[in-house]
Amino acid sequence: MIWVDGRIVPDQALTISVLDRTFEHGLGLFETLRTWQGSAPLLDRHLARLTKSAKELGLPLEPSALPDRAAVARLLEANGHGGDAALRLTLSGGLSDALGSMLWMRSAPLPPPMIAGPGAVVDFGSWWVDPTDLLLRHKTLNYWRRRSAYQSARERGFDEILSVSAGLNLWEGSRTNLFLVVGDELVTPALDGPIVPGIMRSLVLELAESLALRTREVTTLEPNELPEAREVFLTNSVRGLIPVARIGDLAWDVPGPRTVRLKNLLSEWLTEGGTRP
């Protein structure tokens, strides 16, 4: 069952015109998130990002087409999820800049863990990006390059891969944002670079203050700066906070103390419905 246009309907009830720009040119957006204790505390943030991207990329999206937390609850019940679940919202490209898009939401069991051990083993150097490519800043349906980079890394025994631009600047994972703990600072690539403005990324930056961690968003982050990090971790809206055990020849003991404290704070915030400061 899926949610679309305020209704819960069978999957096959969804119909999209063959003239939709999703089929014509691969246009469209998506959001992935999950529930904690049956609630989706990050839903509003994901909807805001989806709305912003649709406006910037010229995709029609009516505010009345967006689901709310009640819609999430109805969908989970209809699909018989006894515990928490993953959610995906998909927005088609529409017939034009002004009309014809379709937005729907589906649910699925939570995916298996992204990493097998206590920390992720991460690669870099084979997924090159152009910092001027504006599409890298949005969750577009044109996902082939990210998917290909991730699958290639997995086939070579890595858990994730970081994007690199000319000058050997590191930016983000194929489906994660990157963080370094350097001294008493939490360092992450800035949003004016070729990265997705991750929802979990923004939440980590908000909560870091309560742990006396200063935050610094940088416009360059080269591999030779990685040894300065005491800890490294990745963030993702479904996976949460993922400790990094190794990047290239560099290794860290995982999970580090700041990573643990941030992860615990995130867990409290999320399981209590996003009500904690």
C-alpha positions, 0 to 999 in steps of 0.5 A: 500500500502507498499514500498518494493524494491523501489516500491509502491505495494499492501500489498498482493504483498509482498512475503517471502520464507517459508524458511526465518529465520523469520518463522524458528526461529523468526529472524528479526528486525523492526523500528517504527517512525513517520512524523512531518509536512509530513517529517521524520526527524528521518529516517536516525537515524532509518536506521543507527540503523537498519543497525548496528543491522543487522550487529551485529546479522548476518542479510543480509541487502543491503544498496540499499534496504533502503528507503529514504525520497522520498520513505516516501513521495511516500508511504504517498501519495499512502495511502492518509494520509492527515496529519502525519502518523506512519511508520514501517520498517520490515527486515526479517531474510533472508535465511542465514547470506548472502542473502534472507532478505526482507525489507519493509515499511508500513504506518498507522494513528498515534496511540491514545495517550499512556496516558489518563491524563497529566502524565504516571502511571508506574509500575515496579517489574514484568518484570525482565530482564537479563543484559547479554541478548544482544537481549534486545539491539536491536529492534528484531521481537522476541518481545513477552516478551516486548508485554506481559509485556506491556499488563499485565501492561495495564490490571492492570491500568498502562500506561507503565512498567519498566524492572528490573534486579537482584539488583533492577536496573531499565532500560527502559520501554517496548517501552520507554526509562527512564529519570530523572531530578536530580538537573541540571542533566538529568540522564538515564540508560547507553547503556551498560545495557539491553536497546534499544538505543532509537532514541528519547533518543539520540536526547534528550541527544543532545538537553539537552545541549542547556537548560544548563542540564548536562547529565549523563548515569548511569550503576545502577539506583535503585528505592530508587534513584527515590525520588531524581528526580524532574521530570521523563519522558519517550521517544519514537520515535512515542510518543515523550516525555511522562511526568511521574506522578507516579512510585509505591508510588512516584508522581510528578507534571506534566509536570515539567518545564524542561520536558516542555522546552525539549518537546518544543525544541524537537517539534521545532527540529522535525517540522522544519525537524531536522535543528535546533541545 
